[in-house]
């Protein structure tokens, strides 16, 4: 997973773009749209979600596309403070 450099805002932006590029490859159009809207209103939550998806991809936990419903479930689990996520595709 990409390490965040908190002292360099430009580097953080680059890292977020890299995470987005990885994650969007397995997200449905609807999930990507929801992510875009979320990023505008709740940036921190959006970044957490995209980082979790990117990490799941890197550890081969995702097979197929992440639907909008699966993305919404991930957001609910993040809000509940769960630490373990399972992608059922």
Phi, psi and omega in degrees: 000156182282133177273137180272135177257097187291346183269355185227098183301324179295320179294321178298315180299319178297318181294320178296317178299321179295318178297317180299317181300318179294310187292320184295341179296334183246010181258143176291164178302321181293319179293321178296319178298315178298319178300315180300316178294319180296320181300325179290321185261328184222072188303314183297316178296318179298318180293320177301315182297314183293325178293320178296317179296314180299319179295320179296324177295315182294336179256016177057036178268353182244126174240121180088192183272148172270120180280168177300319180297318178295322179295318177298319179296319177300316179297320177298317181294322177298315180296332179276354177083017178290148181254346183244128180238139178237127177261119177255109180240000000 
